[in-house]
Amino acid sequence: MKPLGRHVLAEIYGCEFDVLNDIGKVEKIMVDAALEAGAEVREFVFHKFSPQGVSGVVVISESHLAIHTWPELGYAAVDVFTCGEKVDPWDACNYLTEKFGAKHLTAKETKRGILPDILPQEAVNL
């Protein structure tokens, strides 16, 4: 059975402090990453921490993109979860890596929603 979604967990290193610590820049880059991947953005919320760091989520029709930054370390923890076949989470991760001025990306993909055969057929057809 095909998975319902793809979930990429990304570790983005060597990013520019001034980008990762700017809530406006992080918000725009995250929304643009969703659009770059072909997603339909529904809403988003971001928070700026003191003295530094930004966390946020972009809700897309196909699931979500989430981030937490450590500007002082040049590091961003990102997850991109997409459902369906239209949106490629790797496109979003590569876009983020470029726009954050990163030197390194480590990421892994997990297939989500691979339903076991033991589920009743009614649950599979929902």
N, CA and C atoms as a LAMMPS dump frame, in Angstrom:
ITEM: TIMESTEP
0
ITEM: NUMBER OF ATOMS
378
ITEM: BOX BOUNDS ff ff ff
-5.0000000000000000e+02 5.0000000000000000e+02
-5.0000000000000000e+02 5.0000000000000000e+02
-5.0000000000000000e+02 5.0000000000000000e+02
ITEM: ATOMS id mol type element x y z
1 1 1 N 0.835 -1.189 0
2 1 2 C 0 0 0
3 1 3 C 0.878 1.25 0
4 2 1 N 0.44 2.254 -0.732
5 2 2 C 1.173 3.522 -0.775
6 2 3 C 0.978 4.279 0.529
7 3 1 N 2.014 4.972 0.969
8 3 2 C 1.865 5.773 2.195
9 3 3 C 0.929 6.96 1.959
10 4 1 N 0.331 7.426 3.047
11 4 2 C -0.528 8.608 2.974
12 4 3 C 0.29 9.885 2.872
13 5 1 N 1.508 9.849 3.412
14 5 2 C 2.316 11.058 3.404
15 5 3 C 3.796 10.778 3.534
16 6 1 N 4.555 11.856 3.352
17 6 2 C 6.015 11.821 3.474
18 6 3 C 6.405 12.881 4.501
19 7 1 N 7.267 12.487 5.433
20 7 2 C 7.663 13.39 6.52
21 7 3 C 9.188 13.484 6.524
22 8 1 N 9.707 14.66 6.213
23 8 2 C 11.149 14.88 6.206
24 8 3 C 11.532 15.65 7.462
25 9 1 N 12.468 15.08 8.226
26 9 2 C 13.049 15.755 9.388
27 9 3 C 14.415 16.244 8.964
28 10 1 N 14.609 17.551 9.038
29 10 2 C 15.834 18.164 8.522
30 10 3 C 16.595 18.893 9.619
31 11 1 N 17.912 18.712 9.583
32 11 2 C 18.852 19.423 10.435
33 11 3 C 19.614 20.347 9.488
34 12 1 N 19.457 21.648 9.654
35 12 2 C 20.077 22.611 8.742
36 12 3 C 21.124 23.4 9.528
37 13 1 N 22.39 23.261 9.103
38 13 2 C 23.534 23.816 9.836
39 13 3 C 24.243 24.915 9.048
40 14 1 N 24.957 25.755 9.784
41 14 2 C 25.774 26.784 9.148
42 14 3 C 24.94 27.894 8.546
43 15 1 N 23.786 28.155 9.148
44 15 2 C 22.874 29.192 8.648
45 15 3 C 23.305 30.576 9.127
46 16 1 N 22.823 31.58 8.445
47 16 2 C 23.13 32.966 8.791
48 16 3 C 22.331 33.402 10.023
49 17 1 N 23.041 33.916 11.029
50 17 2 C 22.42 34.38 12.272
51 17 3 C 21.297 35.375 11.986
52 18 1 N 21.592 36.376 11.145
53 18 2 C 20.627 37.451 10.897
54 18 3 C 19.355 36.975 10.218
55 19 1 N 19.413 35.851 9.542
56 19 2 C 18.202 35.283 8.935
57 19 3 C 17.427 34.502 9.99
58 20 1 N 18.105 33.604 10.688
59 20 2 C 17.427 32.737 11.662
60 20 3 C 16.861 33.495 12.852
61 21 1 N 17.35 34.691 13.107
62 21 2 C 16.878 35.454 14.262
63 21 3 C 15.837 36.509 13.898
64 22 1 N 15.438 36.557 12.649
65 22 2 C 14.489 37.562 12.168
66 22 3 C 13.156 36.887 11.872
67 23 1 N 12.163 37.132 12.716
68 23 2 C 10.875 36.463 12.571
69 23 3 C 10.241 36.722 11.199
70 24 1 N 10.37 37.933 10.692
71 24 2 C 9.807 38.254 9.382
72 24 3 C 10.454 37.458 8.263
73 25 1 N 11.79 37.341 8.327
74 25 2 C 12.51 36.578 7.302
75 25 3 C 12.182 35.091 7.39
76 26 1 N 12.188 34.548 8.606
77 26 2 C 11.892 33.119 8.77
78 26 3 C 10.472 32.819 8.293
79 27 1 N 9.528 33.657 8.675
80 27 2 C 8.136 33.469 8.257
81 27 3 C 8.024 33.479 6.731
82 28 1 N 8.6 34.474 6.086
83 28 2 C 8.514 34.572 4.622
84 28 3 C 9.174 33.379 3.94
85 29 1 N 10.351 32.995 4.412
86 29 2 C 11.073 31.875 3.809
87 29 3 C 10.286 30.575 3.982
88 30 1 N 9.7 30.375 5.143
89 30 2 C 8.918 29.145 5.374
90 30 3 C 7.672 29.105 4.486
91 31 1 N 6.951 30.209 4.397
92 31 2 C 5.767 30.258 3.531
93 31 3 C 6.182 30.055 2.082
94 32 1 N 7.248 30.722 1.664
95 32 2 C 7.729 30.568 0.289
96 32 3 C 8.203 29.14 0.017
97 33 1 N 8.778 28.477 1.02
98 33 2 C 9.212 27.083 0.851
99 33 3 C 8.013 26.177 0.587
100 34 1 N 6.923 26.429 1.301
101 34 2 C 5.706 25.646 1.067
102 34 3 C 5.204 25.856 -0.356
103 35 1 N 5.191 27.1 -0.79
104 35 2 C 4.736 27.411 -2.149
105 35 3 C 5.678 26.817 -3.19
106 36 1 N 6.976 26.884 -2.924
107 36 2 C 7.979 26.321 -3.833
108 36 3 C 7.769 24.819 -4.028
109 37 1 N 7.32 24.159 -2.968
110 37 2 C 7.084 22.712 -3.027
111 37 3 C 5.749 22.37 -3.693
112 38 1 N 4.95 23.384 -3.982
113 38 2 C 3.665 23.145 -4.636
114 38 3 C 2.493 23.029 -3.681
115 39 1 N 2.687 23.427 -2.437
116 39 2 C 1.633 23.316 -1.425
117 39 3 C 0.674 24.502 -1.467
118 40 1 N -0.473 24.306 -0.868
119 40 2 C -1.48 25.358 -0.707
120 40 3 C -1.451 25.812 0.753
121 41 1 N -0.982 27.024 0.995
122 41 2 C -0.854 27.552 2.351
123 41 3 C -2.234 27.949 2.888
124 42 1 N -2.532 27.482 4.086
125 42 2 C -3.793 27.806 4.759
126 42 3 C -3.61 28.907 5.796
127 43 1 N -2.651 28.725 6.699
128 43 2 C -2.357 29.742 7.71
129 43 3 C -0.991 29.47 8.316
130 44 1 N -0.505 30.44 9.094
131 44 2 C 0.808 30.272 9.713
132 44 3 C 0.873 31.108 10.971
133 45 1 N 1.752 30.67 11.878
134 45 2 C 1.995 31.405 13.114
135 45 3 C 3.468 31.222 13.487
136 46 1 N 4.087 32.342 13.918
137 46 2 C 5.495 32.326 14.303
138 46 3 C 5.666 33.106 15.596
139 47 1 N 6.692 32.734 16.359
140 47 2 C 6.985 33.39 17.628
141 47 3 C 8.476 33.682 17.706
142 48 1 N 8.82 34.895 18.15
143 48 2 C 10.213 35.31 18.346
144 48 3 C 10.557 35.186 19.818
145 49 1 N 11.629 34.458 20.113
146 49 2 C 12.084 34.287 21.489
147 49 3 C 13.118 35.345 21.851
148 50 1 N 13.287 35.584 23.157
149 50 2 C 14.28 36.511 23.652
150 50 3 C 15.295 35.712 24.456
151 51 1 N 16.557 35.832 24.205
152 51 2 C 17.183 36.862 23.397
153 51 3 C 17.245 36.522 21.901
154 52 1 N 17.034 35.248 21.534
155 52 2 C 17.1 34.911 20.118
156 52 3 C 16.333 33.622 19.844
157 53 1 N 16.037 33.42 18.57
158 53 2 C 15.362 32.204 18.13
159 53 3 C 13.949 32.476 17.664
160 54 1 N 13.514 31.649 16.734
161 54 2 C 12.17 31.74 16.161
162 54 3 C 11.607 30.325 16.049
163 55 1 N 10.331 30.177 16.384
164 55 2 C 9.604 28.931 16.136
165 55 3 C 8.361 29.267 15.343
166 56 1 N 7.944 28.331 14.509
167 56 2 C 6.73 28.582 13.76
168 56 3 C 6.25 27.374 12.995
169 57 1 N 5.031 27.504 12.518
170 57 2 C 4.409 26.45 11.721
171 57 3 C 3.621 27.073 10.582
172 58 1 N 3.708 26.426 9.429
173 58 2 C 2.909 26.794 8.272
174 58 3 C 1.963 25.627 8.022
175 59 1 N 0.678 25.879 8.156
176 59 2 C -0.322 24.848 7.892
177 59 3 C -0.651 24.894 6.409
178 60 1 N -0.506 23.747 5.764
179 60 2 C -0.813 23.639 4.341
180 60 3 C -1.944 22.633 4.166
181 61 1 N -2.637 22.717 3.057
182 61 2 C -3.71 21.757 2.793
183 61 3 C -3.177 20.33 2.867
184 62 1 N -1.91 20.162 2.534
185 62 2 C -1.289 18.845 2.474
186 62 3 C -0.625 18.425 3.786
187 63 1 N -0.64 19.23 4.831
188 63 2 C -0.181 18.96 6.188
189 63 3 C 0.519 20.173 6.788
190 64 1 N 1.881 20.161 6.955
191 64 2 C 2.524 21.294 7.628
192 64 3 C 4.033 21.358 7.399
193 65 1 N 4.572 22.54 7.684
194 65 2 C 6.012 22.766 7.807
195 65 3 C 6.21 23.4 9.183
196 66 1 N 7.213 22.953 9.922
197 66 2 C 7.483 23.512 11.246
198 66 3 C 8.981 23.771 11.396
199 67 1 N 9.314 24.756 12.249
200 67 2 C 10.718 25.128 12.438
201 67 3 C 10.963 25.617 13.859
202 68 1 N 12.181 25.385 14.329
203 68 2 C 12.698 26.043 15.52
204 68 3 C 14.142 26.382 15.215
205 69 1 N 14.537 27.635 15.486
206 69 2 C 15.895 28.075 15.156
207 69 3 C 16.723 28.362 16.402
208 70 1 N 18.012 28.121 16.263
209 70 2 C 19.028 28.496 17.233
210 70 3 C 20.024 29.37 16.471
211 71 1 N 19.725 30.663 16.309
212 71 2 C 20.593 31.534 15.515
213 71 3 C 22.035 31.569 16.012
214 72 1 N 22.225 31.531 17.323
215 72 2 C 23.563 31.597 17.897
216 72 3 C 24.421 30.387 17.513
217 73 1 N 23.751 29.308 17.091
218 73 2 C 24.454 28.103 16.654
219 73 3 C 24.395 27.927 15.137
220 74 1 N 23.679 28.829 14.464
221 74 2 C 23.523 28.699 13.024
222 74 3 C 22.73 27.477 12.624
223 75 1 N 21.789 27.072 13.479
224 75 2 C 21.088 25.792 13.327
225 75 3 C 19.575 25.979 13.279
226 76 1 N 18.932 25.208 12.405
227 76 2 C 17.468 25.162 12.345
228 76 3 C 17.01 23.716 12.292
229 77 1 N 16.055 23.378 13.148
230 77 2 C 15.396 22.067 13.116
231 77 3 C 14.077 22.258 12.376
232 78 1 N 13.893 21.485 11.319
233 78 2 C 12.734 21.664 10.44
234 78 3 C 12.058 20.326 10.202
235 79 1 N 10.733 20.344 10.157
236 79 2 C 10.05 19.17 9.632
237 79 3 C 9.032 19.6 8.594
238 80 1 N 8.969 18.804 7.548
239 80 2 C 8.057 19.06 6.43
240 80 3 C 7.272 17.777 6.201
241 81 1 N 5.964 17.843 6.464
242 81 2 C 5.086 16.69 6.316
243 81 3 C 4.085 17.01 5.216
244 82 1 N 4.076 16.187 4.177
245 82 2 C 3.155 16.4 3.061
246 82 3 C 2.367 15.131 2.782
247 83 1 N 1.122 15.305 2.411
248 83 2 C 0.267 14.192 2.029
249 83 3 C -0.047 14.316 0.542
250 84 1 N -0.337 13.194 -0.066
251 84 2 C -0.657 13.205 -1.484
252 84 3 C 0.604 13.181 -2.321
253 85 1 N 0.422 13.298 -3.622
254 85 2 C 1.555 13.183 -4.536
255 85 3 C 1.953 14.5 -5.184
256 86 1 N 1.188 15.548 -4.943
257 86 2 C 1.422 16.833 -5.606
258 86 3 C 2.611 17.605 -5.029
259 87 1 N 2.847 17.472 -3.736
260 87 2 C 3.84 18.285 -3.04
261 87 3 C 5.058 17.438 -2.679
262 88 1 N 6.253 17.958 -2.986
263 88 2 C 7.495 17.253 -2.677
264 88 3 C 8.175 17.932 -1.49
265 89 1 N 8.242 17.259 -0.328
266 89 2 C 8.845 17.892 0.852
267 89 3 C 10.318 18.241 0.663
268 90 1 N 11.014 17.525 -0.224
269 90 2 C 12.43 17.81 -0.462
270 90 3 C 12.619 19.151 -1.151
271 91 1 N 11.666 19.541 -1.979
272 91 2 C 11.746 20.861 -2.611
273 91 3 C 11.738 21.957 -1.551
274 92 1 N 10.887 21.789 -0.533
275 92 2 C 10.832 22.768 0.553
276 92 3 C 12.138 22.775 1.349
277 93 1 N 12.674 21.599 1.668
278 93 2 C 13.918 21.515 2.443
279 93 3 C 15.093 22.138 1.696
280 94 1 N 15.187 21.868 0.422
281 94 2 C 16.273 22.444 -0.371
282 94 3 C 16.143 23.96 -0.47
283 95 1 N 14.92 24.451 -0.599
284 95 2 C 14.679 25.894 -0.649
285 95 3 C 15.105 26.54 0.675
286 96 1 N 14.719 25.934 1.794
287 96 2 C 15.085 26.467 3.107
288 96 3 C 16.597 26.511 3.287
289 97 1 N 17.267 25.451 2.881
290 97 2 C 18.722 25.38 2.999
291 97 3 C 19.376 26.526 2.24
292 98 1 N 18.9 26.775 1.046
293 98 2 C 19.452 27.864 0.23
294 98 3 C 19.185 29.228 0.861
295 99 1 N 17.932 29.477 1.246
296 99 2 C 17.555 30.808 1.744
297 99 3 C 18.121 31.113 3.131
298 100 1 N 18.418 30.087 3.92
299 100 2 C 19.042 30.303 5.226
300 100 3 C 20.552 30.474 5.096
301 101 1 N 21.081 30.368 3.883
302 101 2 C 22.518 30.485 3.673
303 101 3 C 23.282 29.349 4.325
304 102 1 N 22.656 28.186 4.402
305 102 2 C 23.227 27.044 5.132
306 102 3 C 24.416 26.439 4.41
307 103 1 N 25.275 25.844 5.211
308 103 2 C 26.442 25.144 4.686
309 103 3 C 26.202 23.639 4.61
310 104 1 N 25.197 23.129 5.366
311 104 2 C 25.001 21.68 5.422
312 104 3 C 23.548 21.343 5.766
313 105 1 N 23.051 20.31 5.126
314 105 2 C 21.712 19.776 5.397
315 105 3 C 21.834 18.283 5.644
316 106 1 N 21.275 17.836 6.75
317 106 2 C 21.13 16.408 7.011
318 106 3 C 19.637 16.172 7.191
319 107 1 N 19.097 15.205 6.473
320 107 2 C 17.657 14.972 6.559
321 107 3 C 17.344 13.51 6.306
322 108 1 N 16.212 13.093 6.849
323 108 2 C 15.729 11.742 6.571
324 108 3 C 14.227 11.801 6.346
325 109 1 N 13.777 10.924 5.506
326 109 2 C 12.354 10.862 5.171
327 109 3 C 11.731 9.614 5.775
328 110 1 N 10.557 9.805 6.351
329 110 2 C 9.761 8.701 6.875
330 110 3 C 8.445 8.673 6.122
331 111 1 N 8.052 7.51 5.695
332 111 2 C 6.737 7.347 5.065
333 111 3 C 5.714 7.288 6.192
334 112 1 N 4.636 8.042 6.048
335 112 2 C 3.589 8.09 7.078
336 112 3 C 2.306 7.477 6.529
337 113 1 N 1.549 6.86 7.411
338 113 2 C 0.239 6.34 7.027
339 113 3 C 0.285 5.106 6.155
340 114 1 N 1.248 4.238 6.425
341 114 2 C 1.239 2.942 5.758
342 114 3 C 0.352 2.054 6.631
343 115 1 N -0.875 1.905 6.198
344 115 2 C -1.883 1.27 7.032
345 115 3 C -1.724 -0.249 7.039
346 116 1 N -1.786 -0.844 8.218
347 116 2 C -1.639 -2.301 8.305
348 116 3 C -2.856 -3.014 7.704
349 117 1 N -2.597 -4.207 7.201
350 117 2 C -3.663 -5.008 6.591
351 117 3 C -4.726 -5.432 7.596
352 118 1 N -4.424 -5.338 8.892
353 118 2 C -5.376 -5.804 9.898
354 118 3 C -6.499 -4.796 10.168
355 119 1 N -6.393 -3.591 9.611
356 119 2 C -7.455 -2.608 9.802
357 119 3 C -8.708 -3.057 9.071
358 120 1 N -9.876 -2.777 9.654
359 120 2 C -11.114 -3.091 8.93
360 120 3 C -11.164 -2.293 7.628
361 121 1 N -11.721 -2.863 6.602
362 121 2 C -11.765 -2.211 5.282
363 121 3 C -12.473 -0.853 5.35
364 122 1 N -13.449 -0.7 6.251
365 122 2 C -14.163 0.567 6.384
366 122 3 C -13.21 1.684 6.804
367 123 1 N -12.239 1.37 7.687
368 123 2 C -11.278 2.385 8.145
369 123 3 C -10.329 2.776 7.029
370 124 1 N -9.968 1.836 6.194
371 124 2 C -9.054 2.111 5.084
372 124 3 C -9.735 2.981 4.038
373 125 1 N -11.02 2.847 3.871
374 125 2 C -11.771 3.576 2.825
375 125 3 C -12.329 4.902 3.294
376 126 1 N -11.989 5.352 4.482
377 126 2 C -12.496 6.641 4.984
378 126 3 C -12.057 7.79 4.115
